[in-house]
Amino acid sequence: MMTDWGVHLLDIVLWAMDEKGPRVINTVAGKYALNDNRETPDTIQATYEFPGFACVYENRVANAQSMWDQRYGILFHGTEGTLLVDRSRWEILPETKSAGERSRQSVDRLIGERGSAANETTGDHWADFISSMKTRKPPISDIEIGPRSTATCLLANVALRSRQRIEWGPETETTDNKEAQTYLRREYRAPWKLEL
């Protein structure tokens, strides 16, 4: 699920926070509930460090409980409130503060709001693509975003397999971690080779 569902959520984090990728990645995971022949963990938690914020992705295949009775979503936690986003809606959940020095009551730091954000996914993507061709403006999901979002997910798998904390350079797409480097490329069987 890290590279399947994770990419659909982490791409929104990269876009919203205007980041190219994480600087540090840690992952813990395991097969705790499903007894089958796959290598993929049924429970995973990946922690990403960015300049100015941390991001946590988690998935539990054998447990559907999540945040506030939602199947999935993204939570942006701030000092004034929390923004919940998924593919059909958004909601602002305000933090509270004291109503005054002598008051035992609290007031919201901002106005709580909610709204829906549904679209006909395939049709909207095609309309955006055609509009980009006509206007020569980048599409909403530019081609640069896909590799960054995918790399963010793959790096969680590299951290898991190497059992290493990975310090990553999103601009250079490199790490000095020798153990992690072994998972960043594949050896090809002869006669196949990759030439760049």
SERO-4910 file (N, C-alpha, C, O; in steps of 0.05 Angstrom, whole numbers):
BEGIN
 pado doro    nc1    nc2    nc3   cac1   cac2   cac3    cc1    cc2    cc3    oc1    oc2    oc3
  Met    A     16    -24      0      0      0      0     17     25      0      7     47     -7
  Met    A     42     23      8     60     47      8     62     59    -19     58     83    -22
  Thr    A     67     42    -40     71     53    -67     45     53    -83     44     62   -105
  Asp    A     23     41    -72     -2     41    -85    -19     65    -76    -22     84    -91
  Trp    A    -29     64    -52    -46     85    -42    -30    109    -32    -39    132    -34
  Gly    A     -6    103    -21     11    125    -10     16    147    -30     16    170    -22
  Val    A     22    140    -55     29    161    -75      6    180    -79     10    203    -85
  His    A    -19    171    -77    -42    188    -81    -46    209    -58    -58    230    -62
  Leu    A    -35    202    -35    -37    220    -12    -12    237     -9    -14    261     -4
  Leu    A     11    225    -12     36    240     -8     40    261    -30     54    281    -25
  Asp    A     29    256    -54     32    277    -75     18    302    -66     27    324    -73
  Ile    A     -4    300    -52    -19    324    -43     -3    338    -21     -3    363    -21
  Val    A     11    323     -4     28    336     16     51    352      2     56    375      9
  Leu    A     64    339    -17     86    353    -31     76    378    -45     89    399    -45
  Trp    A     52    376    -58     41    399    -71     33    421    -52     40    444    -56
  Ala    A     19    414    -31      9    434    -12     32    448      3     30    472      9
  Met    A     53    433      9     75    444     24     98    454      6    118    464     16
  Asp    A     94    452    -20    113    462    -40    141    450    -35    161    465    -33
  Glu    A    142    423    -33    167    409    -28    173    390    -51    155    379    -64
  Lys    A    199    386    -57    207    367    -78    210    339    -66    208    319    -81
  Gly    A    214    337    -40    217    311    -28    227    313      1    236    335      9
  Pro    A    226    291     15    235    292     43    266    293     45    280    286     26
  Arg    A    275    301     69    304    302     74    313    277     90    336    268     88
  Val    A    294    266    107    301    243    123    276    224    123    254    233    124
  Ile    A    282    198    120    260    178    119    266    156    139    288    145    140
  Asn    A    246    148    155    247    125    173    221    109    168    200    120    165
  Thr    A    224     83    168    200     66    165    201     42    183    221     29    187
  Val    A    178     36    195    174     11    210    150     -2    199    130     11    192
  Ala    A    151    -29    197    129    -44    185    133    -73    191    154    -82    200
  Gly    A    112    -88    185    113   -117    188     88   -131    179     68   -118    173
  Lys    A     90   -157    179     66   -174    173     56   -184    200     67   -203    211
  Tyr    A     36   -172    210     26   -178    237     -1   -192    236     -9   -206    255
  Ala    A    -16   -188    215    -43   -199    214    -48   -218    191    -64   -237    194
  Leu    A    -35   -215    168    -40   -232    145    -18   -253    143      6   -247    142
  Asn    A    -26   -278    142     -8   -300    140     -9   -311    111    -24   -329    106
  Asp    A      7   -300     94      8   -308     66     36   -306     55     55   -302     70
  Asn    A     40   -309     29     66   -311     18     77   -285      7     98   -285     -6
  Arg    A     64   -263     12     74   -237      2     95   -225     20     97   -232     43
  Glu    A    112   -208      8    132   -194     23    122   -168     34    132   -157     53
  Thr    A    100   -158     22     89   -132     29     78   -132     58     63   -150     65
  Pro    A     86   -113     75     76   -112    102     46   -106    102     36    -92     85
  Asp    A     32   -116    123      4   -109    126      0    -85    144    -22    -73    145
  Thr    A     21    -76    157     21    -53    174     47    -37    169     69    -48    170
  Ile    A     44    -11    164     68      5    158     64     33    169     42     44    169
  Gln    A     86     45    178     87     73    186    113     84    176    135     76    184
  Ala    A    111    104    159    135    118    148    134    146    158    114    160    156
  Thr    A    157    155    168    160    182    178    179    197    160    202    188    155
  Tyr    A    170    220    151    187    237    133    193    263    147    175    276    159
  Glu    A    218    272    146    225    298    156    230    317    133    245    311    115
  Phe    A    217    340    134    220    361    114    230    386    129    228    387    153
  Pro    A    241    406    115    248    431    129    222    443    139    204    451    123
  Gly    A    219    446    165    196    460    177    172    442    184    154    452    197
  Phe    A    172    417    177    150    400    185    157    370    182    176    363    169
  Ala    A    141    354    195    144    325    194    118    313    182     97    325    185
  Cys    A    121    291    168     98    278    155     98    248    163    119    236    162
  Val    A     75    237    169     73    209    176     52    196    158     30    206    155
  Tyr    A     60    174    144     41    159    128     38    132    143     58    119    151
  Glu    A     13    123    146      9     97    158    -14     83    144    -33     95    134
  Asn    A    -12     56    144    -33     39    133    -34     13    148    -13      2    156
  Arg    A    -58      5    153    -63    -21    167    -83    -36    150   -107    -29    148
  Val    A    -74    -57    137    -91    -73    119   -114    -87    134   -136    -89    123
  Ala    A   -109    -96    157   -128   -112    172   -144    -97    193   -156   -108    211
  Asn    A   -144    -70    190   -159    -53    209   -167    -28    195   -150    -13    185
  Ala    A   -193    -23    194   -203      0    179   -206     26    195   -214     46    185
  Gln    A   -200     25    221   -203     48    238   -182     69    231   -159     63    228
  Ser    A   -192     93    228   -174    115    221   -182    140    236   -191    138    259
  Met    A   -179    162    224   -184    188    237   -213    196    235   -224    199    213
  Trp    A   -225    201    257   -252    212    259   -272    198    240   -287    211    226
  Asp    A   -272    172    240   -290    156    225   -287    160    194   -306    156    179
  Gln    A   -263    167    186   -258    170    157   -242    145    148   -225    135    164
  Arg    A   -247    135    124   -232    112    114   -203    119    110   -185    102    114
  Tyr    A   -197    143    101   -170    152     95   -170    182     93   -192    194     95
  Gly    A   -148    194     90   -146    223     86   -119    233     94   -101    219    102
  Ile    A   -117    259     92    -93    273    100   -100    294    121   -120    308    118
  Leu    A    -84    295    142    -88    315    163    -64    334    162    -41    325    165
  Phe    A    -70    359    160    -49    380    162    -53    393    190    -73    407    194
  His    A    -35    387    208    -37    398    235    -22    424    237      2    426    230
  Gly    A    -35    445    247    -22    471    251    -28    481    279    -43    468    294
  Thr    A    -17    503    286    -21    514    313    -49    526    316    -59    528    339
  Glu    A    -62    534    294    -89    545    296   -111    525    291   -134    529    300
  Gly    A   -105    503    278   -125    483    272   -114    460    255    -90    459    250
  Thr    A   -131    442    247   -124    419    231   -142    419    206   -166    424    208
  Leu    A   -130    414    183   -144    411    158   -145    382    150   -124    369    147
  Leu    A   -169    371    147   -173    344    138   -181    345    108   -199    360    101
  Val    A   -166    330     92   -172    329     63   -173    300     54   -157    284     61
  Asp    A   -193    294     37   -193    269     23   -204    275     -5   -208    298    -12
  Arg    A   -210    255    -21   -217    259    -48   -246    269    -51   -255    275    -74
  Ser    A   -261    270    -30   -289    279    -32   -296    303    -15   -317    315    -18
  Arg    A   -279    310      4   -286    332     22   -262    343     36   -240    333     35
  Trp    A   -267    366     50   -247    378     67   -261    389     92   -284    395     91
  Glu    A   -245    391    113   -257    402    138   -235    415    154   -213    405    156
  Ile    A   -241    439    165   -223    453    183   -233    449    211   -255    455    218
  Leu    A   -215    438    228   -221    433    256   -204    452    273   -180    448    275
  Pro    A   -216    472    285   -200    492    299   -188    482    325   -200    466    339
  Glu    A   -165    493    332   -154    490    359   -168    511    376   -180    529    366
  Thr    A   -166    508    402   -179    527    420   -158    542    436   -135    534    438
  Lys    A   -166    565    447   -149    580    465   -167    591    488   -191    591    486
  Ser    A   -155    600    509   -169    610    532   -185    635    523   -175    651    508
  Ala    A   -209    637    534   -226    660    527   -216    686    541   -225    708    534
  Gly    A   -200    683    560   -189    707    575   -174    698    599   -175    674    607
  Glu    A   -160    717    612   -144    711    635   -159    697    658   -149    678    670
  Arg    A   -183    707    663   -198    696    686   -220    677    678   -235    667    694
  Ser    A   -221    671    652   -242    653    642   -233    624    642   -210    619    636
  Arg    A   -251    606    648   -245    578    646   -255    567    619   -253    543    613
  Gln    A   -267    584    604   -277    576    578   -256    579    556   -237    594    560
  Ser    A   -261    566    534   -243    568    512   -258    576    487   -282    572    485
  Val    A   -244    588    468   -256    596    442   -239    584    420   -215    578    424
  Asp    A   -251    581    397   -237    570    374   -217    591    363   -223    615    363
  Arg    A   -194    582    355   -173    599    344   -180    609    316   -171    630    307
  Leu    A   -197    593    301   -206    601    275   -233    589    270   -243    573    287
  Ile    A   -245    595    248   -272    586    243   -271    558    231   -257    553    211
  Gly    A   -285    539    243   -287    512    231   -305    513    207   -327    524    208
  Glu    A   -297    500    186   -312    499    161   -310    471    149   -292    456    156
  Arg    A   -327    465    130   -325    440    115   -337    444     88   -354    462     83
  Gly    A   -329    427     69   -340    429     43   -335    403     27   -319    386     36
  Ser    A   -348    401      5   -343    377    -12   -325    384    -35   -325    407    -44
  Ala    A   -311    365    -45   -292    370    -67   -292    346    -85   -270    335    -91
  Ala    A   -315    337    -94   -316    314   -111   -313    322   -140   -321    344   -148
  Asn    A   -302    304   -156   -301    309   -185   -303    282   -199   -301    260   -187
  Glu    A   -308    283   -225   -308    259   -242   -279    256   -250   -271    267   -271
  Thr    A   -264    241   -235   -235    240   -236   -224    238   -264   -208    255   -273
  Thr    A   -231    218   -279   -219    214   -306   -226    237   -325   -208    247   -338
  Gly    A   -251    245   -325   -259    266   -343   -245    293   -336   -237    307   -354
  Asp    A   -243    299   -310   -230    323   -302   -200    323   -309   -189    343   -317
  His    A   -187    300   -307   -159    298   -314   -155    303   -344   -137    317   -353
  Trp    A   -173    291   -360   -171    294   -389   -176    323   -397   -163    335   -414
  Ala    A   -196    336   -384   -202    364   -390   -179    382   -383   -172    401   -398
  Asp    A   -166    377   -361   -142    392   -353   -119    388   -373   -105    407   -380
  Phe    A   -115    363   -382    -94    357   -401    -99    372   -427    -80    384   -438
  Ile    A   -123    371   -437   -129    385   -463   -127    415   -460   -117    429   -478
  Ser    A   -136    426   -437   -132    454   -432   -103    462   -431    -96    483   -441
  Ser    A    -86    445   -420    -57    451   -419    -45    451   -447    -28    468   -453
  Met    A    -54    433   -464    -44    432   -491    -52    458   -506    -37    469   -521
  Lys    A    -77    467   -502    -87    491   -515    -73    516   -505    -65    534   -521
  Thr    A    -69    518   -479    -59    543   -467    -28    542   -463    -16    563   -458
  Arg    A    -16    519   -465     12    515   -460     20    520   -431     43    523   -425
  Lys    A      0    520   -413      6    522   -385      9    494   -373     -4    476   -383
  Pro    A     25    491   -352     28    464   -341      1    454   -330    -15    470   -320
  Pro    A     -4    428   -331    -28    417   -320    -27    417   -289     -6    422   -278
  Ile    A    -49    413   -277    -50    412   -248    -30    392   -237    -15    398   -218
  Ser    A    -30    368   -248    -11    347   -240     10    346   -262      9    328   -280
  Asp    A     30    363   -260     51    364   -280     68    339   -279     68    325   -258
  Ile    A     81    332   -301     96    307   -302    119    307   -281    127    285   -273
  Glu    A    128    330   -272    149    331   -252    139    320   -225    155    310   -209
  Ile    A    114    322   -220    103    314   -194    103    283   -191    109    273   -169
  Gly    A     98    268   -212     96    239   -211    122    226   -200    120    210   -181
  Pro    A    145    232   -212    169    220   -202    175    227   -173    185    211   -157
  Arg    A    170    252   -165    175    261   -137    157    246   -118    167    236    -97
  Ser    A    132    244   -124    113    230   -107    120    200   -105    119    188    -83
  Thr    A    127    188   -128    134    160   -128    160    155   -113    162    136    -97
  Ala    A    180    173   -116    205    170   -101    201    172    -71    213    157    -56
  Thr    A    183    189    -63    177    192    -34    167    166    -23    175    158     -1
  Cys    A    150    152    -38    139    126    -29    161    104    -30    164     89    -12
  Leu    A    176    104    -52    197     83    -55    218     86    -34    229     66    -25
  Leu    A    224    111    -25    244    115     -4    235    103     22    251     94     38
  Ala    A    209    103     27    199     89     52    205     60     50    212     47     70
  Asn    A    201     48     27    208     19     23    238     14     26    246     -6     37
  Val    A    254     32     16    283     30     18    291     31     48    307     15     57
  Ala    A    279     50     63    285     52     91    277     26    106    290     17    124
  Leu    A    254     15     98    244    -10    111    263    -33    104    272    -47    123
  Arg    A    269    -37     79    286    -60     71    314    -58     82    326    -78     90
  Ser    A    325    -34     82    353    -31     92    354    -28    122    375    -31    134
  Arg    A    331    -24    134    329    -19    163    347      4    172    361      3    192
  Gln    A    347     24    155    364     48    159    348     73    159    326     75    147
  Arg    A    358     93    173    348    120    172    362    132    148    387    133    146
  Ile    A    347    142    128    358    152    104    358    182    103    337    195    106
  Glu    A    381    194    100    383    223     95    384    226     64    401    214     51
  Trp    A    366    241     54    362    242     25    365    271     15    357    290     28
  Gly    A    376    274     -9    378    300    -22    358    300    -45    364    290    -67
  Pro    A    334    312    -42    314    311    -63    323    326    -89    314    320   -110
  Glu    A    341    345    -86    350    359   -110    370    342   -125    369    341   -150
  Thr    A    387    327   -111    407    311   -124    398    282   -127    410    266   -141
  Glu    A    377    275   -113    366    247   -112    387    227   -105    391    207   -118
  Thr    A    401    233    -82    422    215    -73    422    214    -43    409    230    -29
  Thr    A    435    193    -33    440    190     -4    469    180     -1    480    166    -18
  Asp    A    481    186     22    508    176     28    506    149     42    526    136     47
  Asn    A    482    140     49    478    115     63    483     91     44    468     86     26
  Lys    A    506     77     49    515     56     31    495     33     31    489     21      9
  Glu    A    483     25     54    464      4     55    439     11     39    428     -6     24
  Ala    A    429     35     42    406     44     27    411     46     -3    393     40    -19
  Gln    A    436     53    -11    442     55    -39    438     29    -54    432     29    -78
  Thr    A    442      7    -41    439    -19    -54    410    -24    -63    405    -41    -81
  Tyr    A    391    -10    -51    363    -13    -59    353      8    -79    330      8    -86
  Leu    A    371     25    -87    363     47   -105    367     39   -134    359     54   -152
  Arg    A    379     16   -140    382      7   -167    381    -23   -168    384    -37   -148
  Arg    A    377    -34   -191    377    -63   -196    400    -71   -214    407    -56   -232
  Glu    A    411    -94   -209    430   -106   -227    414   -120   -249    396   -135   -243
  Tyr    A    422   -116   -273    408   -128   -296    421   -155   -303    445   -158   -301
  Arg    A    404   -173   -312    414   -199   -322    424   -195   -351    411   -181   -367
  Ala    A    446   -208   -357    457   -207   -384    437   -220   -402    425   -241   -395
  Pro    A    432   -210   -425    447   -188   -439    435   -161   -434    442   -142   -447
  Trp    A    416   -158   -415    402   -133   -411    419   -113   -396    434   -121   -378
  Lys    A    418    -87   -404    432    -67   -390    418    -40   -394    403    -36   -413
  Leu    A    423    -23   -375    411      4   -377    433     24   -383    453     26   -368
  Glu    A    430     38   -405    450     58   -412    437     85   -411    416     90   -423
  Leu    A    450    104   -397    440    131   -394    458    150   -409    453    174   -409
***
